[in-house]
Amino acid sequence: MTTAFIVLALALILIFAGPTLLYICVGYADYMLERRRHLLAVKHAVRRRSDER
């Protein structure tokens, strides 16, 4: 009975928090992609600057 209660509680949490969790995951993925793009831009800028010398 306890296991069924725990499973039911987790299912309800996932149902009600699903959109929020999805929003958080998508937002984090977007943040990581933007950060990666920024780091690549900095890397290329440093490479171009070192080529000028």
PDB file of N, CA, C and O in Angstrom:
ATOM      1  N   MET A   1       0.823  -1.198   0.000  1.00  0.00           N
ATOM      2  CA  MET A   1       0.000   0.000   0.000  1.00  0.00           C
ATOM      3  C   MET A   1       0.865   1.259   0.000  1.00  0.00           C
ATOM      4  O   MET A   1       0.556   2.239  -0.678  1.00  0.00           O
ATOM      5  N   THR A   2       1.942   1.217   0.764  1.00  0.00           N
ATOM      6  CA  THR A   2       2.827   2.378   0.830  1.00  0.00           C
ATOM      7  C   THR A   2       3.484   2.635  -0.518  1.00  0.00           C
ATOM      8  O   THR A   2       3.623   3.783  -0.939  1.00  0.00           O
ATOM      9  N   THR A   3       3.887   1.566  -1.192  1.00  0.00           N
ATOM     10  CA  THR A   3       4.522   1.718  -2.501  1.00  0.00           C
ATOM     11  C   THR A   3       3.554   2.351  -3.497  1.00  0.00           C
ATOM     12  O   THR A   3       3.937   3.221  -4.279  1.00  0.00           O
ATOM     13  N   ALA A   4       2.316   1.913  -3.464  1.00  0.00           N
ATOM     14  CA  ALA A   4       1.313   2.471  -4.363  1.00  0.00           C
ATOM     15  C   ALA A   4       1.104   3.958  -4.069  1.00  0.00           C
ATOM     16  O   ALA A   4       0.953   4.755  -4.995  1.00  0.00           O
ATOM     17  N   PHE A   5       1.095   4.330  -2.812  1.00  0.00           N
ATOM     18  CA  PHE A   5       0.933   5.731  -2.430  1.00  0.00           C
ATOM     19  C   PHE A   5       2.103   6.571  -2.934  1.00  0.00           C
ATOM     20  O   PHE A   5       1.911   7.674  -3.444  1.00  0.00           O
ATOM     21  N   ILE A   6       3.309   6.043  -2.788  1.00  0.00           N
ATOM     22  CA  ILE A   6       4.502   6.767  -3.236  1.00  0.00           C
ATOM     23  C   ILE A   6       4.483   6.928  -4.753  1.00  0.00           C
ATOM     24  O   ILE A   6       4.777   8.007  -5.269  1.00  0.00           O
ATOM     25  N   VAL A   7       4.141   5.865  -5.465  1.00  0.00           N
ATOM     26  CA  VAL A   7       4.086   5.928  -6.924  1.00  0.00           C
ATOM     27  C   VAL A   7       3.012   6.911  -7.370  1.00  0.00           C
ATOM     28  O   VAL A   7       3.228   7.689  -8.299  1.00  0.00           O
ATOM     29  N   LEU A   8       1.854   6.880  -6.712  1.00  0.00           N
ATOM     30  CA  LEU A   8       0.776   7.809  -7.041  1.00  0.00           C
ATOM     31  C   LEU A   8       1.198   9.254  -6.762  1.00  0.00           C
ATOM     32  O   LEU A   8       0.914  10.146  -7.561  1.00  0.00           O
ATOM     33  N   ALA A   9       1.863   9.486  -5.652  1.00  0.00           N
ATOM     34  CA  ALA A   9       2.325  10.833  -5.313  1.00  0.00           C
ATOM     35  C   ALA A   9       3.346  11.325  -6.339  1.00  0.00           C
ATOM     36  O   ALA A   9       3.272  12.475  -6.771  1.00  0.00           O
ATOM     37  N   LEU A  10       4.284  10.488  -6.731  1.00  0.00           N
ATOM     38  CA  LEU A  10       5.270  10.877  -7.738  1.00  0.00           C
ATOM     39  C   LEU A  10       4.606  11.160  -9.080  1.00  0.00           C
ATOM     40  O   LEU A  10       4.979  12.104  -9.776  1.00  0.00           O
ATOM     41  N   ALA A  11       3.623  10.342  -9.441  1.00  0.00           N
ATOM     42  CA  ALA A  11       2.912  10.566 -10.699  1.00  0.00           C
ATOM     43  C   ALA A  11       2.189  11.910 -10.672  1.00  0.00           C
ATOM     44  O   ALA A  11       2.219  12.649 -11.656  1.00  0.00           O
ATOM     45  N   LEU A  12       1.541  12.231  -9.555  1.00  0.00           N
ATOM     46  CA  LEU A  12       0.841  13.514  -9.443  1.00  0.00           C
ATOM     47  C   LEU A  12       1.821  14.681  -9.499  1.00  0.00           C
ATOM     48  O   LEU A  12       1.537  15.701 -10.127  1.00  0.00           O
ATOM     49  N   ILE A  13       2.957  14.537  -8.855  1.00  0.00           N
ATOM     50  CA  ILE A  13       3.969  15.599  -8.893  1.00  0.00           C
ATOM     51  C   ILE A  13       4.451  15.808 -10.319  1.00  0.00           C
ATOM     52  O   ILE A  13       4.573  16.947 -10.769  1.00  0.00           O
ATOM     53  N   LEU A  14       4.729  14.723 -11.037  1.00  0.00           N
ATOM     54  CA  LEU A  14       5.197  14.844 -12.418  1.00  0.00           C
ATOM     55  C   LEU A  14       4.128  15.431 -13.327  1.00  0.00           C
ATOM     56  O   LEU A  14       4.440  16.198 -14.237  1.00  0.00           O
ATOM     57  N   ILE A  15       2.863  15.076 -13.086  1.00  0.00           N
ATOM     58  CA  ILE A  15       1.784  15.607 -13.919  1.00  0.00           C
ATOM     59  C   ILE A  15       1.656  17.113 -13.724  1.00  0.00           C
ATOM     60  O   ILE A  15       1.550  17.860 -14.696  1.00  0.00           O
ATOM     61  N   PHE A  16       1.667  17.558 -12.474  1.00  0.00           N
ATOM     62  CA  PHE A  16       1.463  18.978 -12.210  1.00  0.00           C
ATOM     63  C   PHE A  16       2.730  19.807 -12.422  1.00  0.00           C
ATOM     64  O   PHE A  16       2.642  20.985 -12.769  1.00  0.00           O
ATOM     65  N   ALA A  17       3.904  19.209 -12.218  1.00  0.00           N
ATOM     66  CA  ALA A  17       5.154  19.948 -12.370  1.00  0.00           C
ATOM     67  C   ALA A  17       5.782  19.719 -13.742  1.00  0.00           C
ATOM     68  O   ALA A  17       6.832  20.287 -14.040  1.00  0.00           O
ATOM     69  N   GLY A  18       5.154  18.895 -14.580  1.00  0.00           N
ATOM     70  CA  GLY A  18       5.704  18.565 -15.894  1.00  0.00           C
ATOM     71  C   GLY A  18       6.039  19.775 -16.741  1.00  0.00           C
ATOM     72  O   GLY A  18       7.173  19.894 -17.207  1.00  0.00           O
ATOM     73  N   PRO A  19       5.079  20.691 -16.961  1.00  0.00           N
ATOM     74  CA  PRO A  19       5.382  21.873 -17.775  1.00  0.00           C
ATOM     75  C   PRO A  19       6.508  22.727 -17.190  1.00  0.00           C
ATOM     76  O   PRO A  19       7.335  23.266 -17.926  1.00  0.00           O
ATOM     77  N   THR A  20       6.532  22.843 -15.868  1.00  0.00           N
ATOM     78  CA  THR A  20       7.592  23.627 -15.229  1.00  0.00           C
ATOM     79  C   THR A  20       8.949  22.959 -15.411  1.00  0.00           C
ATOM     80  O   THR A  20       9.941  23.622 -15.711  1.00  0.00           O
ATOM     81  N   LEU A  21       8.985  21.645 -15.227  1.00  0.00           N
ATOM     82  CA  LEU A  21      10.243  20.918 -15.421  1.00  0.00           C
ATOM     83  C   LEU A  21      10.713  21.010 -16.863  1.00  0.00           C
ATOM     84  O   LEU A  21      11.905  21.171 -17.125  1.00  0.00           O
ATOM     85  N   LEU A  22       9.771  20.909 -17.800  1.00  0.00           N
ATOM     86  CA  LEU A  22      10.118  21.032 -19.213  1.00  0.00           C
ATOM     87  C   LEU A  22      10.670  22.424 -19.500  1.00  0.00           C
ATOM     88  O   LEU A  22      11.665  22.563 -20.212  1.00  0.00           O
ATOM     89  N   TYR A  23      10.031  23.452 -18.951  1.00  0.00           N
ATOM     90  CA  TYR A  23      10.490  24.829 -19.125  1.00  0.00           C
ATOM     91  C   TYR A  23      11.903  25.010 -18.574  1.00  0.00           C
ATOM     92  O   TYR A  23      12.739  25.662 -19.200  1.00  0.00           O
ATOM     93  N   ILE A  24      12.163  24.437 -17.413  1.00  0.00           N
ATOM     94  CA  ILE A  24      13.492  24.542 -16.805  1.00  0.00           C
ATOM     95  C   ILE A  24      14.530  23.831 -17.674  1.00  0.00           C
ATOM     96  O   ILE A  24      15.616  24.365 -17.900  1.00  0.00           O
ATOM     97  N   CYS A  25      14.205  22.628 -18.164  1.00  0.00           N
ATOM     98  CA  CYS A  25      15.155  21.865 -18.984  1.00  0.00           C
ATOM     99  C   CYS A  25      15.450  22.579 -20.302  1.00  0.00           C
ATOM    100  O   CYS A  25      16.604  22.657 -20.723  1.00  0.00           O
ATOM    101  N   VAL A  26      14.404  23.100 -20.953  1.00  0.00           N
ATOM    102  CA  VAL A  26      14.600  23.807 -22.215  1.00  0.00           C
ATOM    103  C   VAL A  26      15.396  25.092 -21.983  1.00  0.00           C
ATOM    104  O   VAL A  26      16.279  25.428 -22.771  1.00  0.00           O
ATOM    105  N   GLY A  27      15.085  25.800 -20.912  1.00  0.00           N
ATOM    106  CA  GLY A  27      15.822  27.025 -20.592  1.00  0.00           C
ATOM    107  C   GLY A  27      17.292  26.748 -20.325  1.00  0.00           C
ATOM    108  O   GLY A  27      18.161  27.503 -20.763  1.00  0.00           O
ATOM    109  N   TYR A  28      17.571  25.669 -19.607  1.00  0.00           N
ATOM    110  CA  TYR A  28      18.958  25.324 -19.308  1.00  0.00           C
ATOM    111  C   TYR A  28      19.704  24.923 -20.581  1.00  0.00           C
ATOM    112  O   TYR A  28      20.862  25.293 -20.770  1.00  0.00           O
ATOM    113  N   ALA A  29      19.035  24.167 -21.447  1.00  0.00           N
ATOM    114  CA  ALA A  29      19.667  23.772 -22.709  1.00  0.00           C
ATOM    115  C   ALA A  29      19.972  25.005 -23.560  1.00  0.00           C
ATOM    116  O   ALA A  29      21.038  25.091 -24.169  1.00  0.00           O
ATOM    117  N   ASP A  30      19.041  25.957 -23.602  1.00  0.00           N
ATOM    118  CA  ASP A  30      19.257  27.188 -24.356  1.00  0.00           C
ATOM    119  C   ASP A  30      20.426  27.976 -23.768  1.00  0.00           C
ATOM    120  O   ASP A  30      21.251  28.517 -24.504  1.00  0.00           O
ATOM    121  N   TYR A  31      20.492  28.036 -22.433  1.00  0.00           N
ATOM    122  CA  TYR A  31      21.600  28.726 -21.767  1.00  0.00           C
ATOM    123  C   TYR A  31      22.938  28.081 -22.125  1.00  0.00           C
ATOM    124  O   TYR A  31      23.907  28.783 -22.414  1.00  0.00           O
ATOM    125  N   MET A  32      22.992  26.761 -22.108  1.00  0.00           N
ATOM    126  CA  MET A  32      24.245  26.074 -22.419  1.00  0.00           C
ATOM    127  C   MET A  32      24.654  26.300 -23.874  1.00  0.00           C
ATOM    128  O   MET A  32      25.839  26.473 -24.161  1.00  0.00           O
ATOM    129  N   LEU A  33      23.688  26.299 -24.792  1.00  0.00           N
ATOM    130  CA  LEU A  33      24.016  26.559 -26.196  1.00  0.00           C
ATOM    131  C   LEU A  33      24.531  27.979 -26.390  1.00  0.00           C
ATOM    132  O   LEU A  33      25.488  28.201 -27.133  1.00  0.00           O
ATOM    133  N   GLU A  34      23.895  28.940 -25.721  1.00  0.00           N
ATOM    134  CA  GLU A  34      24.360  30.330 -25.825  1.00  0.00           C
ATOM    135  C   GLU A  34      25.755  30.472 -25.234  1.00  0.00           C
ATOM    136  O   GLU A  34      26.599  31.172 -25.793  1.00  0.00           O
ATOM    137  N   ARG A  35      26.000  29.815 -24.112  1.00  0.00           N
ATOM    138  CA  ARG A  35      27.324  29.879 -23.477  1.00  0.00           C
ATOM    139  C   ARG A  35      28.386  29.269 -24.386  1.00  0.00           C
ATOM    140  O   ARG A  35      29.486  29.805 -24.523  1.00  0.00           O
ATOM    141  N   ARG A  36      28.038  28.132 -25.009  1.00  0.00           N
ATOM    142  CA  ARG A  36      28.984  27.476 -25.928  1.00  0.00           C
ATOM    143  C   ARG A  36      29.280  28.378 -27.120  1.00  0.00           C
ATOM    144  O   ARG A  36      30.427  28.491 -27.552  1.00  0.00           O
ATOM    145  N   ARG A  37      28.235  29.022 -27.651  1.00  0.00           N
ATOM    146  CA  ARG A  37      28.418  29.917 -28.788  1.00  0.00           C
ATOM    147  C   ARG A  37      29.309  31.096 -28.397  1.00  0.00           C
ATOM    148  O   ARG A  37      30.170  31.515 -29.170  1.00  0.00           O
ATOM    149  N   HIS A  38      29.097  31.627 -27.191  1.00  0.00           N
ATOM    150  CA  HIS A  38      29.913  32.746 -26.720  1.00  0.00           C
ATOM    151  C   HIS A  38      31.374  32.324 -26.552  1.00  0.00           C
ATOM    152  O   HIS A  38      32.285  33.055 -26.941  1.00  0.00           O
ATOM    153  N   LEU A  39      31.594  31.141 -25.970  1.00  0.00           N
ATOM    154  CA  LEU A  39      32.965  30.672 -25.764  1.00  0.00           C
ATOM    155  C   LEU A  39      33.668  30.424 -27.093  1.00  0.00           C
ATOM    156  O   LEU A  39      34.866  30.682 -27.216  1.00  0.00           O
ATOM    157  N   LEU A  40      32.933  29.922 -28.095  1.00  0.00           N
ATOM    158  CA  LEU A  40      33.538  29.736 -29.418  1.00  0.00           C
ATOM    159  C   LEU A  40      33.909  31.077 -30.037  1.00  0.00           C
ATOM    160  O   LEU A  40      34.954  31.200 -30.676  1.00  0.00           O
ATOM    161  N   ALA A  41      33.054  32.086 -29.849  1.00  0.00           N
ATOM    162  CA  ALA A  41      33.355  33.410 -30.388  1.00  0.00           C
ATOM    163  C   ALA A  41      34.601  33.990 -29.721  1.00  0.00           C
ATOM    164  O   ALA A  41      35.447  34.589 -30.385  1.00  0.00           O
ATOM    165  N   VAL A  42      34.705  33.810 -28.416  1.00  0.00           N
ATOM    166  CA  VAL A  42      35.900  34.304 -27.698  1.00  0.00           C
ATOM    167  C   VAL A  42      37.140  33.556 -28.168  1.00  0.00           C
ATOM    168  O   VAL A  42      38.196  34.158 -28.358  1.00  0.00           O
ATOM    169  N   LYS A  43      37.016  32.253 -28.354  1.00  0.00           N
ATOM    170  CA  LYS A  43      38.149  31.441 -28.811  1.00  0.00           C
ATOM    171  C   LYS A  43      38.636  31.914 -30.187  1.00  0.00           C
ATOM    172  O   LYS A  43      39.840  32.030 -30.419  1.00  0.00           O
ATOM    173  N   HIS A  44      37.693  32.185 -31.096  1.00  0.00           N
ATOM    174  CA  HIS A  44      38.077  32.660 -32.424  1.00  0.00           C
ATOM    175  C   HIS A  44      38.691  34.056 -32.360  1.00  0.00           C
ATOM    176  O   HIS A  44      39.616  34.369 -33.109  1.00  0.00           O
ATOM    177  N   ALA A  45      38.173  34.888 -31.466  1.00  0.00           N
ATOM    178  CA  ALA A  45      38.733  36.230 -31.327  1.00  0.00           C
ATOM    179  C   ALA A  45      40.165  36.166 -30.808  1.00  0.00           C
ATOM    180  O   ALA A  45      41.031  36.907 -31.274  1.00  0.00           O
ATOM    181  N   VAL A  46      40.414  35.289 -29.850  1.00  0.00           N
ATOM    182  CA  VAL A  46      41.760  35.137 -29.317  1.00  0.00           C
ATOM    183  C   VAL A  46      42.688  34.595 -30.392  1.00  0.00           C
ATOM    184  O   VAL A  46      43.834  35.031 -30.503  1.00  0.00           O
ATOM    185  N   ARG A  47      42.200  33.648 -31.184  1.00  0.00           N
ATOM    186  CA  ARG A  47      43.019  33.090 -32.274  1.00  0.00           C
ATOM    187  C   ARG A  47      43.364  34.165 -33.291  1.00  0.00           C
ATOM    188  O   ARG A  47      44.505  34.252 -33.744  1.00  0.00           O
ATOM    189  N   ARG A  48      42.364  35.001 -33.658  1.00  0.00           N
ATOM    190  CA  ARG A  48      42.628  36.077 -34.629  1.00  0.00           C
ATOM    191  C   ARG A  48      43.623  37.081 -34.066  1.00  0.00           C
ATOM    192  O   ARG A  48      44.482  37.589 -34.786  1.00  0.00           O
ATOM    193  N   ARG A  49      43.499  37.360 -32.779  1.00  0.00           N
ATOM    194  CA  ARG A  49      44.389  38.343 -32.167  1.00  0.00           C
ATOM    195  C   ARG A  49      45.822  37.813 -32.122  1.00  0.00           C
ATOM    196  O   ARG A  49      46.770  38.569 -32.336  1.00  0.00           O
ATOM    197  N   SER A  50      45.980  36.528 -31.846  1.00  0.00           N
ATOM    198  CA  SER A  50      47.327  35.967 -31.777  1.00  0.00           C
ATOM    199  C   SER A  50      47.923  35.861 -33.188  1.00  0.00           C
ATOM    200  O   SER A  50      49.145  35.870 -33.336  1.00  0.00           O
ATOM    201  N   ASP A  51      47.086  35.760 -34.215  1.00  0.00           N
ATOM    202  CA  ASP A  51      47.599  35.705 -35.586  1.00  0.00           C
ATOM    203  C   ASP A  51      48.150  37.064 -36.042  1.00  0.00           C
ATOM    204  O   ASP A  51      49.005  37.125 -36.925  1.00  0.00           O
ATOM    205  N   GLU A  52      47.659  38.145 -35.438  1.00  0.00           N
ATOM    206  CA  GLU A  52      48.100  39.485 -35.848  1.00  0.00           C
ATOM    207  C   GLU A  52      49.538  39.770 -35.427  1.00  0.00           C
ATOM    208  O   GLU A  52      50.217  40.598 -36.033  1.00  0.00           O
ATOM    209  N   ARG A  53      49.987  39.091 -34.406  1.00  0.00           N
ATOM    210  CA  ARG A  53      51.341  39.376 -33.874  1.00  0.00           C
ATOM    211  C   ARG A  53      52.420  38.797 -34.723  1.00  0.00           C
ATOM    212  O   ARG A  53      53.601  38.950 -34.410  1.00  0.00           O
TER     213      ARG A  53
END
